[in-house]
Amino acid sequence: MPKTKWWWVAIILFLIFIIYDQIRISNYNKKYLINLNLVLTGIVESVDLSYIPNGFGVVKVNVIKSNINYYDPRNDHKYYYCLIKNSQAEFYQHALYECEIGDTIEVNTRERIFIIRNDGKRIQEEIILYDNDKFYDYVRQKHQKF
């Protein structure tokens, strides 16, 4: 087989691998978020945008209402969306640029919806399970104190 055909075969196999991997990750994320089935409303206590790659940050909230009172998946999952304990929650969410202390947030993991309400505005973002080891190292060092 000529060299150019080998290159095309290699490129096609690489693309198939990338597509398969993205589908696998997407399916895991959907399954995790649907199974979590969290519906929560809270008031923002702090927002940390110090770790900026891909726009992810940490928002800590005082829980007003939640269908889950305690959630700590650190021993069972490498990557996770939140922690909940003692009427406080910590979310690892992207697009927090318009989120401020005192805002109300609403979370529905089954629908993959994160809503910020402030001064009559409603900002809706998609929930994504972030899978970056360095981000979770940062979170373990700087957050998760409750």
SULSUL-V382141 format. One record per pair of residues at least 12 apart in sequence whose ideal C-beta (glycine too) atoms are under 6 Angstrom apart, sorted by the first residue. I is the first residue (numbers start at 1). J is the second residue. D is the distance in Angstrom with one decimal. If there is no record, write none. Layout:
# SULSUL-V382141
<<I;J;D> <I;J;D>>
This chain:
# SULSUL-V382141
<<29;129;4.3> <32;129;5.7> <33;109;4.3> <33;112;5.7> <34;110;5.4> <36;109;4.6> <37;110;5.1> <38;68;5.4> <38;107;5.9> <38;109;4.5> <39;67;4.9> <39;108;5.3> <40;66;4.1> <40;107;4.6> <41;64;4.8> <41;65;4.7> <41;106;5.2> <42;61;3.3> <42;62;5.7> <42;63;4.7> <42;64;5.5> <42;89;6.0> <42;105;5.6> <43;62;4.9> <43;104;6.0> <44;59;6.0> <44;61;5.5> <44;101;5.5> <44;103;4.6> <45;60;4.7> <45;61;5.9> <45;62;5.5> <46;60;4.6> <47;59;5.2> <47;96;5.6> <47;99;5.1> <51;135;5.9> <51;138;4.7> <55;94;4.6> <55;95;5.8> <56;94;4.9> <56;130;5.2> <56;135;6.0> <57;96;4.4> <58;143;5.3> <59;91;5.0> <59;93;5.9> <59;96;5.7> <59;99;5.9> <60;90;5.0> <61;89;5.1> <61;105;5.9> <63;87;4.7> <63;89;5.5> <68;84;5.8> <70;85;5.7> <71;84;4.2> <79;129;5.7> <79;131;4.8> <81;129;5.6> <85;146;5.5> <88;146;5.3> <90;143;5.9> <92;130;5.7> <93;114;5.5> <95;125;4.5> <98;123;5.4> <99;116;5.0> <103;116;5.4> <103;118;4.2> <104;117;4.4> <109;127;6.0> <112;126;5.5> <112;127;4.4> <114;127;5.2>>
